């Protein structure tokens, strides 16, 4: 999930902050590094959650178009390849993904 490049950047940022601060506390710097890494994990899950939310929004738009009073052919027969995306459907039903979102209270 997190690349080595991102970890290197985070470590160098924390090291720079450690050496620039007048108060050199190694434990505080270590906590800051782990906090930053956890926030990167949260950001990764937010991106995955965004894919699910966008497909849900597209599905609701398709349903609204189907229920119009004066519908066109495209409204009645839309292209649902984006909404029927296999990856998003698997992600939506993934227990570990749901468990992480609930435990970290991400929405």
N, C-alpha and C positions, 0 to 999 in steps of 0.2 A: 504494500500500500504506500509506504513512504519510501522514496528513493534515497539512495546514498547521497546524492547531491543535496537534497533538502536537509538531510541530517548534518552534512558538512557545513552548510550555510548556517544552520541553527547553532551548531557548536561554536563556530567562529564568531557569531554575533554575541553569544554569551561570554566567550573568552574576552572579546573586546570590551564588553561592558564591565567584566570583572576587573580587568587591568586599568580601565579608565576611572573606576569608582574609587573614592577615597577610603571607603569602608570595604575591606577585602574579606568577604565572608563566603567561603567555598560552599557551605550547605545551602545558602540562599541562591547562589548561582546554579547549583545543581537542581534545586526545586524549580527555578525559572526555566531551565532547559527542559525538564520533564513536562512542565506546564505547556511550553511552546510545542513540544512534540504531540502532546494530547490534543492541543488545539488544531494541529495539522491533521490528525486523525478525524476530528470532528468536521473539519472542512471537507475531507474526502467523503464522509458520509453525507454531508449536505449536498455535494455534487450528485451523488447517487440518488438522493431523495428528490433532487430537482428533476431528474429524468422521469421519475415516477409521477411527480406532480404535473409536469408538462404534458405527459401522455393522458393523464386524467382530465386536464383542461381541454385538450384536443378532443377527447371523447365526449365531453359535455357540449363542446361547440358543434360536433357532428349531430348529437341528439337534438340540439336546438334547431339546427338547420332542417332536420327531418320533420320537425313538428311545425314548420311554418305553414301558414294558410295557403300561400301561393308558392309552391316549391318548384324548383327547376330539376332537371334530370340529375345534375351533380349533387343537389341537396338530398335527393332520394337514394342515390347510388354513389356515396362518397368513396374515395380511396382510403381504406382503413389499414394500409400497411404500417403506417406510423403508430397507430393505436394498438395494433396486434403484434407489436414488437416482442419477440420471444425473450430477449434479455430483460426487458422491463417487467414482463409478466413473471419471470422467475425471481427477479429481485423483489417484486411486490409480495410474493409468497414465501420468501426466505425467512425462516424463523430467527436465525442469528442476526440478520439485518434488523428485524423488528425488535428483537431483544435489546440490541445496542441502542436503538433509537429511544426505546422506553427507559432504559437504565440511565442514559445520559440526558434524557428529557429534551431531545432535539425535535423540533417541529418546524 
